[in-house]
């Protein structure tokens, strides 16, 4: 897990509690703190059974993830967002996936906790909610289309179980061999010290991993459930537009690193299939009396337009996003003796 702000103090502790409550016990829990000495000291004091360390690399999510991979002593590294809670079968599902030697990474279903949802601590250890809350809980904005749940770090409509190009970074796991093959997450991509809500570090990582290990499988298994907190400010239309624009900037960096063929393959399919269906569904809901359906259709058009505009700006080196090409930030993690599953 990667932490960076004291504003998520209670969420971080709930996340750790949910990992402790797993049916498949973790070998260790590592919490990487992103260049925040005060938070580092507080978390070390409050979580004595957790390996709490400082991000060894460039400030940002990629550096924090690389730090955790370097320190991990197991054969598999799993990632959980610091504002998320894992269902009790989360790690067991990952372990089941890795029973197949061709599988090099497994990701799971991330369900949004909209404003008004139960607290993270209330969800720790629950099992019946895994299917009950298949579409999230709390007060989901009526205009918010499920096809764009990725803007709040959650699984989106159109993402089907099975082999995938890339996993979502807040709910995923990889064999440690993946880091030895790729050198880790690129620090020029993803969330960093800036204000823009960038992303895609896991997309670029997974594409490079697929190229480095032909035939290896990245598997999306919707039985590996986590709930991800959506704060009120991220449930607003302004954030939605900003996140879509930032995603376009991030995709431009991904394509600069791995090319447009691989970098946009899944996105093309989503744009051509899932988004038109979502827009039509919203209009059909409107005709049936659900006026918020018109808002969802409009949001799909707006989100696609903002993402495309961000991609164009990023491709031209404009838009205020990072301009350096994707560069691998950490070398292959030093492999400690006696790694254990």
Secondary structure, DSSP 8 states (H G I E B T S, - for coil): -EE--GGGHHHHHHHHHHHHT-SS--S--EEEE-S-HHHHHHHHHH-TTSEEEE--SSSSHHHHHHHHHHH--BSEEEEE-TTEEE-TTHHHHHHHHTTSTTEEEEEEEEEEE-TTS--HHHHTT--THHHHTTT-BS---TT--GGGGGGGTS--TT--SEE-S---TTEEEEETHHHHHH-S-BTTSSS-SSSS----HHHHHHHHHHHHSTT-EEEEEEEEEEEEE--GGGGSHHHHHHHHHHHHHHHHHHHHHH-HHHHTHHHHHIIIIIIHHHHHHHHHHHHTT-THHHHHHHHHHHHHHHHHHHHHHHHTT-TTS--S---B-S-S----TT-B-
